[in-house]
Amino acid sequence: MDAARRRGGLTLWITAAIVLVCDRLTKLWAEHTLPDHPRDVIDGILRLRYTTNSGGAFSLGDRAPLVFAAAAIVVCAAIAITSFRVRSTWHAVALGLVLGGAAGNLLDRIARGSGLSGRVVDFIDLHVWPVFNIADASIVVGAILLVVLALREGAAARDRTPADHDG
């Protein structure tokens, strides 16, 4: 394995571990601190309040918890299997964000229900969006970063391609 792949894989796994630890610690804190005492951080904008949901990111699809659990397992497995193929630091960070977030919510499902149908702890309330957690935010930021990287690569590839000339 070359140095770029080793560095990419390590970056991915370190990012995932940081997300997972932050997610677990904040969910434990929310579970023990917020149920009876929600906190306004920025009045009318950001409130920390404990809630749970059985759906996906941002409480979407709450009637299909097994679908989200299965998707998380597939995503985690795919990223883990290919983790040392990543050469780009930014791709590694993006995939690490997705892996850490998916693993964090999957652990909640396992710990808070029978099988994979458990509930996920949420606590970040922006009032204009469903309540979410660090794992949800990491998945979304990682996915957006992957899209941005793909768009940049596509633009760079078009710039490298010689223009077609009709002659």
C-alpha positions as CSV (number, residue, x, y, z in Angstrom):
1,M,0.0,0.0,0.0
2,D,1.4,3.4,-1.0
3,A,1.8,6.3,1.4
4,A,-1.1,8.3,0.0
5,R,-3.6,5.4,0.5
6,R,-2.2,4.8,4.0
7,R,-2.6,8.5,4.9
8,G,-6.1,8.6,3.3
9,G,-7.2,5.5,5.3
10,L,-5.8,6.8,8.5
11,T,-7.4,10.2,8.0
12,L,-10.8,8.5,7.3
13,W,-10.6,6.3,10.4
14,I,-9.4,9.1,12.7
15,T,-12.2,11.4,11.4
16,A,-14.8,8.6,12.0
17,A,-13.4,8.0,15.5
18,I,-13.6,11.7,16.4
19,V,-17.2,12.0,15.2
20,L,-18.2,8.8,16.9
21,V,-16.7,9.8,20.3
22,C,-18.2,13.3,20.0
23,D,-21.5,11.9,19.1
24,R,-21.6,9.4,21.9
25,L,-20.4,11.9,24.6
26,T,-22.9,14.5,23.5
27,K,-25.8,12.0,23.4
28,L,-24.9,10.7,26.9
29,W,-24.7,14.3,28.1
30,A,-28.1,15.1,26.5
31,E,-29.7,12.0,27.9
32,H,-28.6,12.8,31.5
33,T,-28.9,16.5,31.5
34,L,-31.6,17.7,29.1
35,P,-34.8,15.5,29.6
36,D,-36.2,17.8,32.3
37,H,-34.1,20.9,31.6
38,P,-34.0,22.0,28.0
39,R,-31.5,24.9,27.5
40,D,-31.8,27.9,25.3
41,V,-28.4,28.6,23.9
42,I,-29.4,31.4,21.5
43,D,-32.9,32.6,22.3
44,G,-35.3,31.7,19.5
45,I,-32.6,30.1,17.3
46,L,-30.8,27.3,19.2
47,R,-32.2,25.2,21.9
48,L,-30.8,22.0,23.4
49,R,-33.6,19.6,24.3
50,Y,-33.7,15.8,24.6
51,T,-35.8,13.8,22.3
52,T,-35.6,10.4,20.5
53,N,-36.7,9.2,17.1
54,S,-36.9,6.0,15.2
55,G,-36.3,7.5,11.8
56,G,-33.3,8.7,9.9
57,A,-31.4,11.9,9.9
58,F,-33.5,14.9,11.1
59,S,-36.3,12.5,12.2
60,L,-37.3,11.7,8.6
61,G,-39.0,8.3,7.9
62,D,-39.8,7.4,11.5
63,R,-42.0,4.5,10.5
64,A,-39.1,2.6,8.9
65,P,-36.3,2.2,11.4
66,L,-35.0,-1.1,10.0
67,V,-34.5,0.6,6.6
68,F,-32.3,3.2,8.2
69,A,-30.4,0.6,10.2
70,A,-29.8,-1.6,7.1
71,A,-28.7,1.5,5.1
72,A,-26.3,2.4,7.9
73,I,-24.8,-1.1,8.0
74,V,-24.3,-1.1,4.2
75,V,-22.8,2.4,4.2
76,C,-20.4,1.5,7.1
77,A,-19.4,-1.7,5.5
78,A,-18.8,-0.1,2.1
79,I,-16.7,2.7,3.6
80,A,-14.7,0.3,5.8
81,I,-13.9,-2.1,3.0
82,T,-12.7,0.7,0.7
83,S,-11.1,2.9,3.4
84,F,-7.5,2.4,2.3
85,R,-8.2,3.1,-1.3
86,V,-8.8,6.8,-0.6
87,R,-5.9,9.1,-1.6
88,S,-7.4,12.5,-1.2
89,T,-7.4,14.0,2.3
90,W,-10.7,15.8,1.7
91,H,-12.4,12.6,0.4
92,A,-11.1,10.8,3.5
93,V,-12.5,13.5,5.8
94,A,-15.9,13.4,4.0
95,L,-16.1,9.6,4.2
96,G,-14.9,9.6,7.8
97,L,-17.7,12.1,8.7
98,V,-20.3,9.8,7.0
99,L,-18.9,6.6,8.6
100,G,-18.7,8.2,12.1
101,G,-22.2,9.6,11.9
102,A,-23.7,6.4,10.5
103,A,-22.0,4.3,13.2
104,G,-23.1,6.7,15.9
105,N,-26.8,6.4,15.0
106,L,-26.5,2.7,14.4
107,L,-25.1,2.2,18.0
108,D,-28.1,4.2,19.3
109,R,-30.5,1.9,17.5
110,I,-28.7,-1.2,18.9
111,A,-28.6,0.2,22.4
112,R,-32.1,1.6,22.6
113,G,-34.4,-1.1,21.2
114,S,-34.8,-4.6,20.2
115,G,-32.6,-5.6,17.3
116,L,-31.9,-2.7,15.1
117,S,-35.3,-0.9,15.7
118,G,-34.2,1.3,18.6
119,R,-34.5,5.0,18.8
120,V,-31.8,7.6,18.2
121,V,-31.1,10.4,20.7
122,D,-31.5,13.9,19.2
123,F,-30.9,17.2,21.1
124,I,-30.0,20.1,18.7
125,D,-33.1,22.2,18.0
126,L,-32.8,25.0,15.5
127,H,-36.6,25.6,15.6
128,V,-36.9,25.7,11.8
129,W,-35.6,22.1,11.3
130,P,-36.3,18.8,13.0
131,V,-34.2,18.1,16.1
132,F,-30.9,16.4,15.3
133,N,-27.6,15.2,16.7
134,I,-23.9,15.3,15.9
135,A,-24.1,12.1,13.9
136,D,-26.9,13.5,11.7
137,A,-24.9,16.7,11.1
138,S,-21.7,14.8,10.3
139,I,-23.5,12.6,7.7
140,V,-25.0,15.6,6.0
141,V,-21.7,17.7,6.0
142,G,-19.8,14.6,4.8
143,A,-22.3,14.0,2.0
144,I,-22.3,17.7,0.9
145,L,-18.5,17.7,0.9
146,L,-18.5,14.6,-1.3
147,V,-20.9,16.3,-3.8
148,V,-18.7,19.4,-3.8
149,L,-15.6,17.3,-4.4
150,A,-17.3,15.4,-7.2
151,L,-18.4,18.7,-8.9
152,R,-14.9,20.1,-8.6
153,E,-13.4,16.9,-10.1
154,G,-15.9,17.0,-12.9
155,A,-15.0,20.7,-13.7
156,A,-11.3,19.9,-13.5
157,A,-11.7,16.9,-15.9
158,R,-13.6,19.1,-18.4
159,D,-10.8,21.7,-18.2
160,R,-8.2,19.0,-19.0
161,T,-10.2,17.7,-22.0
162,P,-9.1,19.3,-25.3
163,A,-12.0,21.2,-26.9
164,D,-13.6,19.5,-29.8
165,H,-12.9,21.2,-33.1
166,D,-15.0,20.8,-36.2
167,G,-12.7,21.0,-39.1
